[in-house]
């Protein structure tokens, strides 16, 4: 993730961006009500987040309209997904953490660990898999 984008995104906005990405894997567009249901939040909370993501150039959104990712938003969402997958793999295959715990912990780690630490885990996981 670029330093610029990372500085602009709170954990909450990162989660919204990733949820939009997940919805768009199976649907051509995302809607405010889809996100509200998925996140179990009020529609007004989603609208605030959507406006913020749109202002940052990460999604295409207009009031009462559909949501799609911009190229930049898609790139960042894919980076988030990659981190989650690597951290999940590290937790389950190397540390032998249960699936349910690994899902929750990978999400927390993705937000709370430094980029340096995550990169070291990624490198370790890749090297461990080769051995």
Beta strands, then each sheet from edge to edge (+ up, - down):
strand 1: 59-61
strand 2: 67-69
sheet 1: 1+ 2-
end
